[in-house]
Amino acid sequence: MTEFFFDAHQIWQYVALAAVILSIGFSFQKEMTSTSEKVYRISAVAIDIQVALGIVLWLFDSGWSLGFVQGWVHPIFGLAAVGAVHAVVTMARRLDPVEANKRVRWGFIAVLVLVVAAIGVAEMA
């Protein structure tokens, strides 16, 4: 059972990464449109799924007993990415469309750094 979740977690990390990169691309438009807002929300859902898969793995595979990097640092980066992406998407909805994309761009760049760090830390361990 954990093999399925592990494989899904391994594959989905690239879907989440692609969604964040796509969101950064959409943030370069002059103003936020309904399409770009949907792309931003899809990115948040992609990261939510990735972290949910990771939590299931962590719980069923005794993640706390893994090494410090794999068992603690990697999940912390993932949870930080979830918090950051939801903060960015919420901020995008509250700002005017022109200002939203400017701020969202920097927010998604920060999310990209967190996602890449989580992937890199997992690969190092």
N, CA, C and O of each residue as an XYZ file, in Angstrom:
500
protein
N       0.815     -1.200      0.000
C       0.000      0.000      0.000
C       0.860      1.266      0.000
O       0.580      2.223     -0.722
N       1.920      1.251      0.832
C       2.769      2.441      0.873
C       3.541      2.630     -0.429
O       3.934      3.749     -0.759
N       3.761      1.543     -1.173
C       4.451      1.673     -2.460
C       3.651      2.559     -3.415
O       4.222      3.378     -4.135
N       2.329      2.393     -3.416
C       1.477      3.219     -4.271
C       1.623      4.692     -3.901
O       1.804      5.542     -4.773
N       1.545      4.990     -2.604
C       1.650      6.380     -2.164
C       3.042      6.943     -2.432
O       3.184      8.112     -2.792
N       4.059      6.121     -2.257
C       5.416      6.567     -2.536
C       5.578      6.894     -4.020
O       6.113      7.945     -4.376
N       5.110      5.984     -4.888
C       5.205      6.229     -6.336
C       4.400      7.465     -6.739
O       4.866      8.282     -7.534
N       3.199      7.598     -6.190
C       2.366      8.762     -6.502
C       3.046     10.049     -6.040
O       3.022     11.055     -6.749
N       3.649     10.017     -4.859
C       4.354     11.181     -4.318
C       5.556     11.537     -5.192
O       5.832     12.713     -5.430
N       6.260     10.528     -5.663
C       7.418     10.737     -6.530
C       7.013     11.361     -7.868
O       7.688     12.264     -8.361
N       5.924     10.887     -8.448
C       5.471     11.384     -9.753
C       4.820     12.756     -9.614
O       5.077     13.652    -10.418
N       3.988     12.919     -8.608
C       3.205     14.150     -8.465
C       4.082     15.360     -8.157
O       3.665     16.492     -8.401
N       5.284     15.150     -7.628
C       6.145     16.296     -7.337
C       6.428     17.093     -8.606
O       6.561     18.315     -8.554
N       6.519     16.412     -9.737
C       6.787     17.111    -10.994
C       5.538     17.811    -11.524
O       5.643     18.840    -12.193
N       4.379     17.272    -11.237
C       3.124     17.956    -11.591
C       3.013     19.247    -10.795
O       2.676     20.294    -11.346
N       3.297     19.173     -9.493
C       3.239     20.368     -8.650
C       4.270     21.401     -9.097
O       3.975     22.595     -9.150
N       5.460     20.947     -9.415
C       6.507     21.853     -9.892
C       6.090     22.527    -11.198
O       6.271     23.734    -11.359
N       5.539     21.759    -12.124
C       5.080     22.325    -13.401
C       3.954     23.326    -13.189
O       3.902     24.352    -13.867
N       3.052     23.041    -12.256
C       1.941     23.959    -11.975
C       2.455     25.285    -11.428
O       1.942     26.343    -11.792
N       3.449     25.241    -10.569
C       4.016     26.477    -10.012
C       4.714     27.270    -11.113
O       4.577     28.492    -11.178
N       5.451     26.594    -11.968
C       6.128     27.289    -13.075
C       5.106     27.899    -14.024
O       5.302     29.014    -14.507
N       4.020     27.185    -14.297
C       2.955     27.718    -15.141
C       2.333     28.962    -14.502
O       2.030     29.932    -15.196
N       2.148     28.934    -13.199
C       1.591     30.096    -12.500
C       2.514     31.298    -12.607
O       2.054     32.425    -12.789
N       3.804     31.063    -12.496
C       4.757     32.170    -12.655
C       4.631     32.749    -14.059
O       4.664     33.967    -14.235
N       4.489     31.892    -15.047
C       4.300     32.375    -16.420
C       3.047     33.222    -16.568
O       3.075     34.265    -17.221
N       1.949     32.783    -15.966
C       0.702     33.550    -16.048
C       0.811     34.873    -15.294
O       0.110     35.828    -15.629
N       1.663     34.946    -14.300
C       1.771     36.179    -13.510
C       2.453     37.304    -14.280
O       2.462     38.443    -13.813
N       3.019     37.015    -15.438
C       3.643     38.054    -16.242
C       2.643     38.782    -17.146
O       3.031     39.692    -17.879
N       1.375     38.400    -17.107
C       0.357     39.135    -17.844
C       0.167     40.502    -17.192
O       0.513     40.695    -16.026
N      -0.383     41.445    -17.949
C      -0.578     42.795    -17.405
C      -1.486     42.803    -16.191
O      -1.220     43.496    -15.209
N      -2.545     42.040    -16.260
C      -3.456     41.976    -15.123
C      -3.998     40.569    -14.973
O      -4.023     39.786    -15.923
N      -4.430     40.267    -13.765
C      -4.940     38.933    -13.486
C      -6.310     38.767    -14.138
O      -7.188     39.619    -13.998
N      -6.474     37.665    -14.846
C      -7.745     37.338    -15.475
C      -8.368     36.161    -14.732
O      -7.761     35.602    -13.818
N      -9.561     35.796    -15.123
C     -10.196     34.641    -14.485
C      -9.414     33.366    -14.800
O      -9.357     32.452    -13.978
N      -8.818     33.305    -15.981
C      -8.006     32.138    -16.344
C      -6.766     32.041    -15.466
O      -6.441     30.967    -14.961
N      -6.075     33.164    -15.285
C      -4.870     33.117    -14.449
C      -5.225     32.803    -13.002
O      -4.461     32.118    -12.321
N      -6.359     33.286    -12.518
C      -6.771     32.952    -11.152
C      -7.033     31.450    -11.019
O      -6.706     30.846     -9.997
N      -7.624     30.851    -12.057
C      -7.856     29.401    -12.035
C      -6.528     28.643    -12.033
O      -6.386     27.644    -11.327
N      -5.565     29.107    -12.810
C      -4.245     28.467    -12.840
C      -3.596     28.557    -11.463
O      -2.975     27.597    -11.007
N      -3.735     29.702    -10.796
C      -3.174     29.866     -9.456
C      -3.828     28.882     -8.477
O      -3.149     28.270     -7.652
N      -5.142     28.741     -8.579
C      -5.835     27.808     -7.682
C      -5.465     26.355     -7.983
O      -5.346     25.543     -7.066
N      -5.286     26.028     -9.253
C      -4.875     24.677     -9.622
C      -3.483     24.378     -9.054
O      -3.218     23.259     -8.614
N      -2.611     25.363     -9.063
C      -1.284     25.178     -8.459
C      -1.399     24.870     -6.975
O      -0.698     24.004     -6.453
N      -2.285     25.582     -6.306
C      -2.485     25.329     -4.874
C      -2.998     23.913     -4.646
O      -2.551     23.233     -3.723
N      -3.925     23.468     -5.474
C      -4.461     22.110     -5.342
C      -3.377     21.073     -5.630
O      -3.306     20.047     -4.953
N      -2.536     21.333     -6.627
C      -1.457     20.389     -6.946
C      -0.503     20.239     -5.761
O      -0.075     19.129     -5.443
N      -0.173     21.340     -5.116
C       0.713     21.267     -3.945
C      -0.015     20.613     -2.777
O       0.591     19.857     -2.018
N      -1.313     20.896     -2.622
C      -2.103     20.238     -1.570
C      -2.058     18.716     -1.726
O      -1.859     17.992     -0.750
N      -2.245     18.241     -2.950
C      -2.228     16.801     -3.210
C      -0.849     16.227     -2.886
O      -0.743     15.174     -2.258
N       0.200     16.922     -3.314
C       1.557     16.448     -3.052
C       1.824     16.332     -1.552
O       2.376     15.332     -1.091
N       1.437     17.339     -0.806
C       1.681     17.309      0.639
C       0.788     16.271      1.315
O       1.217     15.619      2.267
N      -0.436     16.110      0.844
C      -1.318     15.084      1.420
C      -0.735     13.687      1.208
O      -0.760     12.853      2.113
N      -0.214     13.441      0.017
C       0.451     12.159     -0.238
C       1.651     11.979      0.688
O       1.891     10.887      1.203
N       2.391     13.048      0.891
C       3.546     12.987      1.775
C       3.156     12.730      3.218
O       3.839     11.986      3.922
N       2.071     13.334      3.666
C       1.609     13.110      5.041
C       1.186     11.661      5.230
O       1.502     11.043      6.246
N       0.477     11.126      4.255
C       0.071      9.717      4.334
C       1.313      8.825      4.429
O       1.369      7.911      5.251
N       2.296      9.100      3.587
C       3.541      8.329      3.637
C       4.229      8.476      4.981
O       4.693      7.493      5.560
N       4.295      9.700      5.475
C       4.982      9.975      6.731
C       4.318      9.214      7.876
O       4.999      8.661      8.739
N       2.990      9.189      7.877
C       2.269      8.509      8.954
C       2.366      6.989      8.847
O       2.610      6.314      9.847
N       2.179      6.450      7.656
C       2.179      4.998      7.481
C       3.579      4.386      7.438
O       3.753      3.199      7.712
N       4.568      5.199      7.095
C       5.928      4.681      6.966
C       6.819      5.137      8.115
O       8.044      5.104      8.000
N       6.214      5.562      9.221
C       6.959      6.015     10.405
C       8.001      7.064     10.033
O       9.191      6.900     10.301
N       7.533      8.142      9.412
C       8.430      9.186      8.941
C       9.288      9.804     10.024
O      10.407     10.242      9.755
N       8.784      9.845     11.237
C       9.539     10.418     12.339
C      10.781      9.587     12.667
O      11.703     10.086     13.312
N      10.813      8.323     12.227
C      11.976      7.478     12.512
C      13.013      7.524     11.384
O      14.090      6.939     11.500
N      12.683      8.217     10.304
C      13.664      8.380      9.230
C      14.749      9.345      9.698
O      14.660      9.890     10.798
N      15.734      9.551      8.900
C      16.771     10.513      9.244
C      16.200     11.915      9.376
O      15.076     12.186      8.955
N      16.987     12.795      9.962
C      16.522     14.161     10.214
C      16.095     14.869      8.929
O      15.046     15.511      8.890
N      16.900     14.752      7.892
C      16.602     15.456      6.641
C      15.341     14.901      5.995
O      14.432     15.657      5.650
N      15.284     13.596      5.833
C      14.139     12.967      5.158
C      12.880     13.016      6.023
O      11.780     13.218      5.510
N      13.039     12.834      7.309
C      11.877     12.739      8.191
C      11.344     14.060      8.690
O      10.186     14.145      9.098
N      12.185     15.118      8.665
C      11.734     16.386      9.238
C      11.930     17.578      8.301
O      10.995     18.355      8.108
N      13.101     17.742      7.722
C      13.361     18.922      6.884
C      12.509     18.887      5.617
O      11.891     19.889      5.257
N      12.474     17.747      4.946
C      11.673     17.616      3.727
C      10.194     17.931      3.986
O       9.609     18.702      3.226
N       9.569     17.371      5.020
C       8.165     17.712      5.277
C       7.952     19.186      5.659
O       6.924     19.773      5.322
N       8.910     19.769      6.351
C       8.767     21.180      6.735
C       8.762     22.067      5.492
O       7.967     23.003      5.409
N       9.639     21.786      4.526
C       9.630     22.550      3.277
C       8.292     22.369      2.547
O       7.749     23.331      2.005
N       7.767     21.157      2.531
C       6.478     20.914      1.877
C       5.343     21.661      2.556
O       4.511     22.269      1.883
N       5.301     21.623      3.878
C       4.251     22.343      4.606
C       4.388     23.856      4.436
O       3.388     24.569      4.353
N       5.618     24.337      4.385
C       5.836     25.771      4.140
C       5.348     26.157      2.745
O       4.793     27.240      2.560
N       5.552     25.277      1.765
C       5.077     25.543      0.402
C       3.554     25.623      0.367
O       2.993     26.470     -0.329
N       2.878     24.742      1.119
C       1.409     24.788      1.171
C       0.936     26.105      1.759
O       0.053     26.761      1.207
N       1.526     26.486      2.876
C       1.130     27.756      3.502
C       1.378     28.939      2.595
O       0.540     29.835      2.487
N       2.534     28.945      1.940
C       2.882     30.067      1.067
C       1.967     30.144     -0.152
O       1.529     31.230     -0.532
N       1.678     28.999     -0.766
C       0.846     29.038     -1.972
C      -0.570     29.484     -1.636
O      -1.188     30.205     -2.420
N      -1.090     29.075     -0.501
C      -2.431     29.516     -0.138
C      -2.461     30.999      0.235
O      -3.444     31.689     -0.034
N      -1.397     31.480      0.848
C      -1.305     32.914      1.137
C      -1.262     33.718     -0.160
O      -1.889     34.772     -0.263
N      -0.523     33.219     -1.144
C      -0.409     33.907     -2.436
C      -1.745     33.924     -3.160
O      -2.148     34.962     -3.685
N      -2.436     32.798     -3.197
C      -3.718     32.726     -3.902
C      -4.756     33.611     -3.213
O      -5.541     34.281     -3.883
N      -4.765     33.617     -1.899
C      -5.698     34.485     -1.166
C      -5.389     35.948     -1.437
O      -6.299     36.751     -1.642
N      -4.116     36.294     -1.437
C      -3.704     37.670     -1.714
C      -4.135     38.078     -3.128
O      -4.569     39.210     -3.345
N      -4.013     37.163     -4.077
C      -4.374     37.468     -5.460
C      -5.847     37.830     -5.581
O      -6.208     38.724     -6.346
N      -6.689     37.148     -4.838
C      -8.131     37.416     -4.920
C      -8.501     38.765     -4.321
O      -9.489     39.374     -4.729
N      -7.719     39.234     -3.360
C      -8.080     40.462     -2.638
C      -7.543     41.731     -3.275
O      -8.035     42.818     -2.975
N      -6.556     41.626     -4.139
C      -5.958     42.805     -4.747
C      -6.625     43.127     -6.069
O      -7.301     42.283     -6.658
N      -6.431     44.356     -6.533
C      -6.934     44.688     -7.861
C      -6.121     43.912     -8.891
O      -4.967     43.569     -8.633
N      -6.704     43.632    -10.048
C      -6.077     42.735    -11.036
C      -4.679     43.141    -11.494
O      -3.847     42.271    -11.749
N      -4.402     44.430    -11.603
C      -3.086     44.863    -12.076
C      -2.035     44.625    -10.994
O      -0.957     44.099    -11.269
N      -2.357     45.014     -9.777
C      -1.418     44.837     -8.669
C      -1.259     43.364     -8.287
O      -0.195     42.947     -7.828
N      -2.309     42.590     -8.477
C      -2.293     41.185     -8.070
C      -1.176     40.409     -8.750
O      -0.429     39.687     -8.090
N      -1.058     40.550    -10.050
C      -0.045     39.762    -10.762
C       1.370     40.138    -10.369
O       2.254     39.282    -10.356
N       1.601     41.401    -10.050
C       2.944     41.795     -9.624
C       3.316     41.100     -8.321
O       4.422     40.575     -8.185
N       2.407     41.096     -7.380
C       2.688     40.475     -6.081
C       2.666     38.953     -6.162
O       3.466     38.274     -5.519
N       1.746     38.428     -6.956
C       1.633     36.977     -7.094
C       2.911     36.407     -7.698
O       3.357     35.328     -7.309
N       3.490     37.114     -8.628
C       4.728     36.645     -9.271
C       5.799     36.371     -8.219
O       6.414     35.305     -8.218
N       6.018     37.324     -7.332
C       7.053     37.141     -6.307
C       6.656     36.054     -5.310
O       7.511     35.326     -4.806
N       5.373     35.948     -5.030
C       4.904     34.890     -4.138
C       5.129     33.510     -4.724
O       5.574     32.598     -4.027
N       4.824     33.356     -6.001
C       5.027     32.056     -6.635
C       6.505     31.747     -6.840
O       6.883     30.576     -6.875
N       7.332     32.748     -6.974
C       8.776     32.495     -7.025
C       9.234     31.947     -5.676
O      10.056     31.032     -5.628
N       8.715     32.495     -4.586
C       9.041     31.965     -3.258
C       8.530     30.532     -3.108
O       9.219     29.686     -2.539
N       7.329     30.257     -3.614
C       6.783     28.897     -3.567
C       7.660     27.962     -4.395
O       7.922     26.832     -3.984
N       8.110     28.422     -5.546
C       8.999     27.616     -6.388
C      10.273     27.247     -5.631
O      10.729     26.106     -5.696
N      10.842     28.209     -4.918
C      12.053     27.938     -4.135
C      11.775     26.862     -3.089
O      12.589     25.960     -2.895
N      10.630     26.953     -2.416
C      10.277     25.957     -1.399
C      10.059     24.570     -2.010
O      10.491     23.566     -1.445
N       9.394     24.519     -3.155
C       9.132     23.237     -3.810
C      10.438     22.605     -4.289
O      10.657     21.409     -4.097
N      11.291     23.396     -4.902
C      12.582     22.876     -5.367
C      13.439     22.442     -4.176
O      14.135     21.429     -4.247
N      13.388     23.202     -3.088
C      14.140     22.819     -1.900
C      13.622     21.492     -1.330
O      14.413     20.641     -0.922
N      12.310     21.318     -1.303
C      11.736     20.063     -0.791
C      12.160     18.897     -1.672
O      12.518     17.837     -1.158
N      12.126     19.075     -2.986
C      12.546     18.010     -3.893
C      14.034     17.735     -3.726
O      14.456     16.580     -3.662
N      14.819     18.793     -3.657
C      16.265     18.617     -3.529
C      16.678     17.951     -2.236
O      17.562     17.095     -2.229
N      16.046     18.338     -1.143
C      16.344     17.718      0.160
C      15.967     16.247      0.134
O      16.691     15.414      0.678
N      14.850     15.919     -0.489
C      14.424     14.513     -0.556
C      15.403     13.693     -1.385
O      15.679     12.539     -1.060
N      15.922     14.279     -2.443
C      16.871     13.561     -3.302
C      18.232     13.399     -2.639
O      18.943     12.429     -2.896
N      18.594     14.362     -1.777
C      19.886     14.285     -1.089
C      19.913     13.159     -0.061
O      20.930     12.490      0.121
N      18.789     12.964      0.601
C      18.761     11.999      1.710
C      18.777     10.577      1.226
O      18.757      9.649      2.034
